[in-house]
Amino acid sequence: MGGAGGGSGGGGGGGGGPCRLQVQGLHVNISEDDLKAVFEPFGETDFIAIEKDGAGKSMGSGYVQYRQTQHAVLAVSQLNGRGLHSSTVQLNLSRF
């Protein structure tokens, strides 16, 4: 799962406002429901989406948007570089 704007893994900060995570390295068979089960324990999300090609197949990346930045930072600290369905995921913060 750095700081504001560009989003290279880790970093971040404080409290308020929404924060989006870019999730890379997803297994092609992982579903949005699978991501929800993994990411929602860290805080309330606005949306979770997996990028798909024209045929509807996963492109191995997606987005999780938390309502609060601190929840996104917590998820990154616990999940970045960890295994998820036999793939290692990389998380990048993107505050807006």
Contacts in CASP RR format, 6 or more apart in sequence:
PFRMAT RR
TARGET T0000
AUTHOR 0000-0000-0000
METHOD contacts of the structure
MODEL  1
MGGAGGGSGGGGGGGGGPCRLQVQGLHVNISEDDLKAVFEPFGETDFIAI
EKDGAGKSMGSGYVQYRQTQHAVLAVSQLNGRGLHSSTVQLNLSRF
1 21 0 8 1.000
1 23 0 8 1.000
1 39 0 8 1.000
1 64 0 8 1.000
1 72 0 8 1.000
1 75 0 8 1.000
1 76 0 8 1.000
1 78 0 8 1.000
1 79 0 8 1.000
1 80 0 8 1.000
1 89 0 8 1.000
1 91 0 8 1.000
2 8 0 8 1.000
2 9 0 8 1.000
2 10 0 8 1.000
2 11 0 8 1.000
2 12 0 8 1.000
2 92 0 8 1.000
2 93 0 8 1.000
3 10 0 8 1.000
3 11 0 8 1.000
3 12 0 8 1.000
3 13 0 8 1.000
3 93 0 8 1.000
3 95 0 8 1.000
4 12 0 8 1.000
4 95 0 8 1.000
5 94 0 8 1.000
5 95 0 8 1.000
5 96 0 8 1.000
6 92 0 8 1.000
6 94 0 8 1.000
7 22 0 8 1.000
7 92 0 8 1.000
7 93 0 8 1.000
7 94 0 8 1.000
8 92 0 8 1.000
9 76 0 8 1.000
9 80 0 8 1.000
9 90 0 8 1.000
9 91 0 8 1.000
9 92 0 8 1.000
9 93 0 8 1.000
10 73 0 8 1.000
10 76 0 8 1.000
10 77 0 8 1.000
10 80 0 8 1.000
10 91 0 8 1.000
10 92 0 8 1.000
10 93 0 8 1.000
11 73 0 8 1.000
11 76 0 8 1.000
11 93 0 8 1.000
12 69 0 8 1.000
12 73 0 8 1.000
12 93 0 8 1.000
12 95 0 8 1.000
13 69 0 8 1.000
13 70 0 8 1.000
13 73 0 8 1.000
14 69 0 8 1.000
14 70 0 8 1.000
14 73 0 8 1.000
15 68 0 8 1.000
15 69 0 8 1.000
15 70 0 8 1.000
16 68 0 8 1.000
16 69 0 8 1.000
16 70 0 8 1.000
17 67 0 8 1.000
17 68 0 8 1.000
17 69 0 8 1.000
17 95 0 8 1.000
18 46 0 8 1.000
18 65 0 8 1.000
18 66 0 8 1.000
18 67 0 8 1.000
18 68 0 8 1.000
18 69 0 8 1.000
18 95 0 8 1.000
18 96 0 8 1.000
19 65 0 8 1.000
19 66 0 8 1.000
19 68 0 8 1.000
19 69 0 8 1.000
19 71 0 8 1.000
19 72 0 8 1.000
19 73 0 8 1.000
19 93 0 8 1.000
19 94 0 8 1.000
19 95 0 8 1.000
19 96 0 8 1.000
20 63 0 8 1.000
20 64 0 8 1.000
20 65 0 8 1.000
20 66 0 8 1.000
20 72 0 8 1.000
20 93 0 8 1.000
20 94 0 8 1.000
20 95 0 8 1.000
20 96 0 8 1.000
21 39 0 8 1.000
21 63 0 8 1.000
21 64 0 8 1.000
21 65 0 8 1.000
21 66 0 8 1.000
21 72 0 8 1.000
21 75 0 8 1.000
21 76 0 8 1.000
21 91 0 8 1.000
21 92 0 8 1.000
21 93 0 8 1.000
21 94 0 8 1.000
22 61 0 8 1.000
22 62 0 8 1.000
22 63 0 8 1.000
22 91 0 8 1.000
22 92 0 8 1.000
22 94 0 8 1.000
23 35 0 8 1.000
23 61 0 8 1.000
23 62 0 8 1.000
23 63 0 8 1.000
23 64 0 8 1.000
23 89 0 8 1.000
23 90 0 8 1.000
23 91 0 8 1.000
24 60 0 8 1.000
24 61 0 8 1.000
24 62 0 8 1.000
24 89 0 8 1.000
24 90 0 8 1.000
24 91 0 8 1.000
24 92 0 8 1.000
25 60 0 8 1.000
25 61 0 8 1.000
25 87 0 8 1.000
25 88 0 8 1.000
25 89 0 8 1.000
25 90 0 8 1.000
26 35 0 8 1.000
26 50 0 8 1.000
26 58 0 8 1.000
26 60 0 8 1.000
26 61 0 8 1.000
26 62 0 8 1.000
26 84 0 8 1.000
26 85 0 8 1.000
26 87 0 8 1.000
26 89 0 8 1.000
27 58 0 8 1.000
27 60 0 8 1.000
27 84 0 8 1.000
27 85 0 8 1.000
27 86 0 8 1.000
27 87 0 8 1.000
28 57 0 8 1.000
28 58 0 8 1.000
28 60 0 8 1.000
29 58 0 8 1.000
29 85 0 8 1.000
30 50 0 8 1.000
30 58 0 8 1.000
30 84 0 8 1.000
30 85 0 8 1.000
30 87 0 8 1.000
31 50 0 8 1.000
32 48 0 8 1.000
32 49 0 8 1.000
32 50 0 8 1.000
34 85 0 8 1.000
35 48 0 8 1.000
35 50 0 8 1.000
35 62 0 8 1.000
35 64 0 8 1.000
36 45 0 8 1.000
36 48 0 8 1.000
38 79 0 8 1.000
38 84 0 8 1.000
39 45 0 8 1.000
39 48 0 8 1.000
39 64 0 8 1.000
39 75 0 8 1.000
39 79 0 8 1.000
42 66 0 8 1.000
42 71 0 8 1.000
42 72 0 8 1.000
42 74 0 8 1.000
42 75 0 8 1.000
42 78 0 8 1.000
43 66 0 8 1.000
43 67 0 8 1.000
43 68 0 8 1.000
43 71 0 8 1.000
43 74 0 8 1.000
43 75 0 8 1.000
44 66 0 8 1.000
44 67 0 8 1.000
44 68 0 8 1.000
44 71 0 8 1.000
45 64 0 8 1.000
45 65 0 8 1.000
45 66 0 8 1.000
45 67 0 8 1.000
46 65 0 8 1.000
46 66 0 8 1.000
46 67 0 8 1.000
47 63 0 8 1.000
47 64 0 8 1.000
47 65 0 8 1.000
48 63 0 8 1.000
48 64 0 8 1.000
48 65 0 8 1.000
49 62 0 8 1.000
49 63 0 8 1.000
50 58 0 8 1.000
50 59 0 8 1.000
50 60 0 8 1.000
50 61 0 8 1.000
50 62 0 8 1.000
51 58 0 8 1.000
51 59 0 8 1.000
51 60 0 8 1.000
51 61 0 8 1.000
51 62 0 8 1.000
51 63 0 8 1.000
52 58 0 8 1.000
52 59 0 8 1.000
53 59 0 8 1.000
64 72 0 8 1.000
64 75 0 8 1.000
66 72 0 8 1.000
66 75 0 8 1.000
69 95 0 8 1.000
72 93 0 8 1.000
73 93 0 8 1.000
75 91 0 8 1.000
76 91 0 8 1.000
76 93 0 8 1.000
79 89 0 8 1.000
79 91 0 8 1.000
80 89 0 8 1.000
80 90 0 8 1.000
80 91 0 8 1.000
81 88 0 8 1.000
81 89 0 8 1.000
81 90 0 8 1.000
81 91 0 8 1.000
82 88 0 8 1.000
82 89 0 8 1.000
83 89 0 8 1.000
END
